[in-house]
Amino acid sequence: MRKIWLIIQREYATRVKNKRFLLVTFLMPILIIALIFGSAYLSVSGTEHRKIAVIDPNGFIKSSLKNTSQIKFEFPEKVDTSNYSSKGYTDILILPKFDSSTKTNYILKSKKSMGLMLQNSISDKINNAIEDQMLQDAGISQSMLDSIHKASQYAELKAYEDKGSASKESNAGLAMGIGYASGFLIYITLFIYGTMVMRGVMEEKTNRIAEVIISSVKPFELMLGKIVGIGAVGLTQFALWIILITSLTSVGMSLLPDDLQNQVTALQQNNGQMGQAGMMQASESAMRIYNMQHTIATANWPLILFCFVFYFLGGYLFYSALFAAVGSVVNEDPQDAQSLMFPITMPIIFSYLITNMVTQNPNTPLAFWASIIPLSSPMVMMARVAYGVPNAVTYWELALSMVLLIAGFLFTTWLSGKIYRTGILMYGKKVSWKTMIKWAFTKQF
């Protein structure tokens, strides 16, 4: 055990003290925050604006067709398909005479193609205008329709999870985001740290350092120490990222104007209910900050963090042992490593694809089985856990998944250990998976 501990210390210290590790660790939180704010800025500044001339023989569309921040409708005279561009319009919308008894088409002409989302938005607005006109024909006034439309915007869905006699507010959007982010992080780290294990083994083998080390430690001890040491590096990096991101967020909140912070505090104390007068005082920015904090608070963070650490370690140990086995049989040809890595990387890629589906549908049979099988459970189970335990994932499902993952990495460690102790000292021979399996299940003395 002492020898394994020494190997763990060596692997951990050499990588943590590396300048590249320090650079990535401290720059990544800044890049993540910059990416979030940059994406928000680009989504606003990169919005496409269209000015559309409308030819309407019906007469009622003008009063019902509503403008948006992206689309502006105008009803000019003496504008047609031949001159709309020279008149300063990006598009021209030609409406037919609508007849409620028959379905008809309308034409949109543009000099530049329009995106699908904008086309659907225009179609929805025209259909809403027709619907409003039909309601007016049925006896409902325009003022009443405007009042109904305005009142309906205050309706908001609040989802709750029943927990016996109590209920807890849940948020599907937050759960989807947490599940996707957790699965993506595990997906990336399996490749990064798994490949790091494989390359470390390959370097020691090709430099003949492994022969010197194995003279004092067993091959299995060397492999286990390398796997655990690099895994500890990954955990250290995640812990530092969480601390840095939390600290940067706290610093950012403290830099907000005092009146804005006071408004957010008042909203928190009153659970977002400040009455009509209070709502007038609370700015839109304060409401957004409060809603973001309130939404984040609906997640069970202790359980999510515990599961993330467990499934990160479990998935890493499960796959890194296989990566180490591949590294032990590769000589100096990197193409050999790529071909032998294929059976390992394919389950990781398929698991990530399944995770993307499970983040939207966490209770399907595919989600259940993929979260139980050790090959895919590290990513898929995190996508389900984000939706809540025991609502989305029962306790027995979570326990079974964890037990099978532990059994899985014990098996892959045992399997890889037998391959490792033969392959690490073999040179000049091209090895296939068939040969590696033969080494694993052949009794060795």
C-alpha positions in Angstrom: 0.0 0.0 0.0 2.9 2.3 0.8 4.3 1.9 -2.7 0.9 2.7 -4.3 0.7 5.8 -2.2 4.1 6.9 -3.4 3.1 6.4 -7.0 -0.1 8.4 -6.4 1.9 11.3 -4.8 4.3 11.3 -7.7 1.5 11.4 -10.4 -0.4 14.0 -8.5 2.5 16.3 -7.7 4.0 16.3 -11.2 0.7 17.2 -12.8 -0.5 19.8 -10.3 2.8 21.6 -10.4 2.7 21.7 -14.1 2.3 25.3 -15.5 -0.3 24.1 -18.0 -2.5 22.7 -15.2 -2.3 25.9 -13.3 -3.1 28.0 -16.4 -6.1 25.9 -17.4 -7.4 25.7 -13.8 -7.4 29.4 -13.2 -8.3 30.6 -16.7 -11.2 28.2 -17.2 -13.7 29.9 -14.7 -13.0 33.2 -16.3 -13.5 31.8 -19.8 -16.8 30.1 -18.6 -18.2 33.4 -17.2 -17.0 35.3 -20.3 -18.6 32.7 -22.5 -22.0 33.1 -20.7 -22.0 36.8 -20.8 -20.5 36.9 -24.3 -23.3 34.5 -25.5 -25.9 36.7 -24.0 -24.4 39.8 -25.6 -24.1 38.2 -29.0 -27.7 36.9 -28.8 -28.9 40.5 -28.3 -26.5 42.3 -30.6 -26.7 39.6 -33.3 -30.4 39.7 -33.6 -31.7 40.1 -37.2 -34.2 43.0 -37.8 -36.7 43.0 -40.7 -38.8 45.8 -42.0 -41.7 44.3 -43.9 -44.1 46.0 -46.2 -47.6 44.5 -46.1 -50.1 44.5 -48.9 -53.5 43.7 -47.3 -56.8 43.7 -49.1 -58.7 42.6 -45.9 -58.5 45.8 -43.9 -58.4 44.3 -40.4 -54.8 43.0 -40.4 -53.3 46.4 -39.9 -54.9 46.8 -36.5 -54.2 43.3 -35.4 -50.7 42.6 -36.7 -48.3 43.4 -33.8 -44.7 44.5 -34.2 -41.8 43.0 -32.2 -38.2 43.9 -31.5 -37.1 42.0 -34.6 -40.0 42.5 -37.0 -41.6 45.8 -38.0 -44.7 45.7 -40.1 -45.8 48.7 -42.2 -48.7 49.2 -44.7 -47.3 51.7 -47.2 -49.1 52.7 -50.4 -47.5 52.4 -53.9 -45.2 49.7 -52.8 -45.1 46.4 -54.7 -42.7 43.5 -55.5 -40.7 45.7 -57.9 -39.8 48.6 -55.7 -40.1 47.4 -52.0 -36.3 47.1 -51.7 -35.6 50.6 -53.0 -38.2 51.9 -50.6 -36.2 50.6 -47.6 -38.0 47.4 -46.9 -36.3 44.0 -46.4 -39.4 42.0 -47.3 -42.8 42.3 -48.8 -45.8 40.3 -47.5 -48.7 39.8 -49.9 -51.9 38.7 -48.2 -54.9 37.4 -50.2 -58.5 38.0 -49.3 -59.1 35.7 -46.4 -62.1 33.5 -46.3 -62.8 31.7 -43.1 -64.3 28.7 -45.0 -61.3 27.9 -47.1 -57.5 27.6 -46.4 -55.4 30.0 -48.4 -51.7 30.9 -48.8 -49.9 34.2 -48.5 -46.6 35.2 -50.1 -43.4 36.6 -48.5 -40.7 37.9 -50.9 -37.2 38.9 -49.7 -33.9 39.9 -51.2 -32.2 37.9 -48.5 -33.4 34.6 -47.1 -35.2 34.6 -43.8 -34.6 32.2 -41.0 -37.2 29.6 -40.0 -37.8 31.1 -36.6 -38.8 34.4 -38.1 -41.0 32.8 -40.7 -42.8 30.9 -38.0 -43.2 34.1 -36.0 -44.8 35.9 -38.9 -47.1 33.0 -39.6 -48.2 32.9 -36.0 -48.8 36.6 -35.9 -51.0 36.5 -39.0 -53.0 33.5 -37.7 -53.5 35.4 -34.4 -54.7 38.5 -36.3 -57.2 36.3 -38.2 -58.3 34.7 -35.0 -58.8 38.1 -33.3 -60.9 39.2 -36.3 -63.1 36.1 -36.1 -63.6 36.7 -32.4 -64.6 40.3 -33.1 -67.0 39.1 -35.8 -68.5 36.9 -33.0 -69.2 39.9 -30.9 -66.0 40.4 -28.8 -64.6 44.0 -28.9 -61.0 44.8 -29.7 -60.5 46.5 -26.3 -61.7 43.3 -24.6 -59.3 41.2 -26.7 -56.4 43.5 -25.8 -57.3 43.2 -22.2 -57.4 39.4 -22.4 -54.1 39.3 -24.2 -52.5 41.5 -21.6 -53.9 39.6 -18.7 -52.9 36.2 -20.1 -49.2 37.2 -20.1 -49.2 37.1 -16.3 -49.9 33.3 -16.2 -46.8 31.3 -15.3 -46.4 27.6 -14.7 -45.1 26.5 -11.3 -44.1 22.9 -11.0 -43.9 21.1 -7.7 -42.7 17.7 -6.6 -44.8 15.9 -4.1 -42.8 14.6 -1.1 -45.3 12.9 1.2 -47.3 15.6 2.9 -45.1 18.4 1.6 -44.3 19.7 -1.9 -41.1 21.3 -3.3 -40.9 23.6 -6.2 -39.0 22.2 -9.2 -37.7 23.7 -12.5 -37.4 21.5 -15.6 -35.3 24.1 -17.4 -32.7 24.1 -14.5 -32.8 20.3 -14.3 -32.2 20.0 -18.0 -29.3 22.5 -17.8 -27.7 20.7 -14.8 -28.1 17.3 -16.5 -26.6 18.4 -19.7 -23.7 20.3 -18.1 -22.9 17.4 -15.8 -23.0 14.9 -18.6 -20.9 17.1 -20.8 -18.2 17.6 -18.1 -18.0 13.9 -17.4 -17.8 13.2 -21.1 -14.9 15.6 -21.6 -13.0 14.5 -18.5 -13.3 10.8 -19.4 -11.5 11.6 -22.6 -9.0 14.0 -21.2 -7.9 12.1 -18.1 -8.4 8.7 -19.6 -6.1 9.7 -22.5 -3.7 11.2 -19.9 -3.4 7.8 -18.2 -2.9 6.0 -21.5 -0.2 8.5 -22.7 1.6 8.3 -19.3 1.8 4.5 -19.5 2.9 4.7 -23.2 5.7 7.2 -22.3 7.0 5.1 -19.4 7.0 2.0 -21.6 8.7 3.5 -24.7 11.3 5.3 -22.4 11.9 2.0 -20.6 11.2 3.7 -17.3 8.5 1.1 -16.5 11.2 -1.6 -16.4 13.0 0.3 -13.7 9.8 1.0 -11.7 8.5 -2.6 -12.0 11.8 -3.8 -10.4 10.5 -2.4 -7.1 6.7 -2.4 -7.5 4.2 -4.8 -9.0 2.7 -3.9 -12.4 -0.8 -3.7 -10.9 0.4 -1.4 -8.1 1.9 0.9 -10.8 -1.3 1.0 -12.8 -3.5 1.6 -9.8 -1.3 4.3 -8.4 -1.2 6.1 -11.8 -5.0 5.9 -12.2 -5.8 7.2 -8.7 -3.1 9.9 -8.9 -4.5 11.3 -12.1 -8.1 11.0 -10.8 -7.1 13.1 -7.8 -5.8 15.8 -10.2 -9.2 15.9 -11.9 -11.0 16.2 -8.5 -8.7 19.0 -7.5 -9.3 20.9 -10.7 -13.1 20.5 -10.3 -12.9 21.7 -6.7 -10.9 24.8 -7.7 -13.3 25.6 -10.5 -16.3 25.5 -8.1 -14.5 27.7 -5.6 -13.3 30.2 -8.2 -16.7 30.4 -10.0 -18.5 30.9 -6.7 -16.0 33.5 -5.6 -16.2 35.4 -8.9 -20.0 35.3 -8.8 -20.0 36.7 -5.2 -17.6 39.4 -6.2 -19.8 40.3 -9.2 -22.9 40.5 -6.9 -21.1 42.8 -4.5 -20.2 45.2 -7.3 -23.9 45.8 -8.1 -25.4 49.2 -7.1 -26.6 49.4 -3.5 -30.2 50.1 -4.5 -30.3 47.1 -6.8 -28.9 44.9 -4.0 -31.5 46.2 -1.6 -34.3 45.4 -4.1 -33.0 41.9 -4.5 -32.8 41.4 -0.7 -36.4 42.7 -0.3 -37.6 40.3 -2.9 -35.8 37.4 -1.1 -37.3 38.4 2.2 -40.8 38.5 0.8 -40.4 35.4 -1.4 -40.8 37.5 -4.5 -44.2 38.9 -3.4 -43.9 42.7 -2.8 -47.4 43.8 -3.7 -48.3 46.2 -6.5 -46.4 49.1 -5.0 -43.3 46.9 -4.4 -43.4 45.5 -7.9 -43.3 49.1 -9.2 -40.2 49.8 -7.1 -38.4 46.6 -8.0 -36.5 47.1 -11.2 -36.5 44.6 -14.1 -32.8 43.8 -13.3 -33.6 43.1 -9.7 -36.4 40.8 -10.7 -34.1 38.9 -13.1 -31.5 38.5 -10.4 -34.0 37.3 -7.9 -35.6 34.9 -10.4 -32.2 33.5 -11.3 -31.3 33.0 -7.6 -34.7 31.5 -6.8 -34.5 29.1 -9.7 -31.0 27.9 -8.7 -32.2 27.4 -5.2 -34.9 24.8 -6.3 -32.2 22.2 -7.1 -31.0 19.7 -4.4 -27.3 20.8 -4.7 -25.9 18.5 -1.9 -27.3 15.4 -3.7 -26.3 16.7 -7.1 -22.7 17.4 -6.0 -22.4 14.1 -4.2 -23.7 12.2 -7.3 -21.4 14.2 -9.6 -18.3 13.3 -7.6 -19.3 9.7 -7.3 -20.1 9.2 -11.0 -17.1 11.2 -12.1 -14.8 9.0 -10.0 -16.8 5.8 -11.0 -16.8 6.6 -14.7 -13.1 7.6 -14.6 -12.0 4.5 -12.8 -14.2 2.3 -15.1 -12.7 3.7 -18.3 -9.2 4.8 -17.2 -8.3 1.2 -16.4 -9.1 0.3 -20.0 -7.1 3.3 -21.3 -4.2 2.1 -19.1 -4.4 -1.4 -20.6 -4.3 0.1 -24.1 -1.3 2.2 -23.2 0.6 -0.8 -21.9 0.4 -2.8 -25.2 1.2 0.1 -27.6 4.8 0.5 -28.7 5.7 3.6 -30.6 3.1 3.7 -33.3 0.2 6.2 -32.4 -2.1 4.6 -35.0 -2.1 1.4 -32.9 -3.3 3.4 -29.9 -6.1 4.9 -32.1 -7.4 1.6 -33.3 -7.3 0.0 -29.9 -9.1 3.0 -28.3 -12.0 2.7 -30.7 -13.9 0.0 -28.6 -13.5 2.3 -25.5 -14.4 5.6 -27.0 -17.5 4.4 -28.8 -19.5 3.7 -25.6 -18.5 7.1 -24.3 -19.8 8.8 -27.4 -23.0 6.8 -27.4 -23.5 7.6 -23.7 -23.2 11.3 -24.4 -25.8 11.1 -27.3 -28.2 9.2 -25.0 -27.6 11.9 -22.3 -28.8 14.6 -24.6 -32.1 12.7 -25.1 -32.5 11.9 -21.4 -32.2 15.5 -20.4 -35.5 16.1 -22.1 -37.1 12.7 -21.3 -35.8 11.4 -18.0 -38.3 8.6 -17.4 -38.2 6.5 -20.6 -37.1 2.9 -20.6 -34.0 3.9 -22.5 -33.2 6.4 -19.8 -33.7 3.8 -17.1 -31.4 1.1 -18.6 -28.7 3.5 -19.7 -28.6 4.9 -16.2 -28.1 1.4 -14.7 -25.6 -0.1 -17.1 -22.0 0.9 -16.0 -20.9 1.7 -19.6 -23.3 4.7 -19.8 -24.5 5.3 -16.2 -21.9 8.0 -15.3 -23.4 10.5 -17.7 -27.0 9.3 -18.1 -27.7 9.0 -14.4 -26.6 12.6 -13.8 -29.1 13.7 -16.4 -31.9 11.9 -14.4 -30.7 12.9 -10.9 -31.0 16.6 -11.8 -34.8 16.1 -12.1 -35.0 14.9 -8.5 -34.8 11.9 -6.2 -37.1 10.0 -5.7 -39.4 11.7 -8.2 -37.4 11.1 -11.4 -35.0 8.5 -9.9 -36.1 6.2 -7.1 -33.7 5.4 -4.3 -33.4 1.7 -5.4 -32.5 2.8 -9.0 -29.8 5.1 -7.7 -28.4 2.5 -5.3 -28.5 -0.2 -8.0 -26.7 2.1 -10.5 -24.0 2.9 -7.9 -23.5 -0.7 -6.9 -23.2 -1.8 -10.6 -20.8 1.0 -11.4 -18.6 0.0 -8.4 -18.7 -3.7 -9.6 -18.0 -2.5 -13.1 -14.8 -0.6 -12.3 -13.6 -3.4 -10.1 -14.0 -5.7 -13.0 -12.3 -3.4 -15.5 -9.4 -2.8 -13.0 -9.0 -6.6 -12.6 -9.2 -7.1 -16.4 -6.8 -4.3 -17.2 -4.4 -5.3 -14.5 -3.9 -8.7 -16.0 -3.4 -7.1 -19.5 -1.1 -4.4 -18.1 1.4 -6.7 -16.3 1.9 -8.6 -19.6 1.8 -5.7 -22.1 4.0 -3.3 -20.1 7.1 -5.5 -20.7 6.3 -6.6 -24.2 8.0 -4.8 -27.1 8.0 -5.1 -30.9 4.7 -7.0 -31.2 1.5 -5.6 -32.6 -1.3 -6.5 -30.2 -5.0 -6.8 -30.9 -8.0 -6.8 -28.5 -8.3 -10.6 -29.1 -4.8 -11.0 -27.8 -5.4 -8.7 -24.8 -8.6 -10.7 -23.8 -6.5 -13.9 -24.1 -4.0 -12.5 -21.7 -6.7 -11.4 -19.3 -8.4 -14.8 -19.0 -5.4 -17.0 -19.2 -4.0 -18.1 -15.9 -0.6 -16.5 -15.4 2.1 -17.4 -13.0 
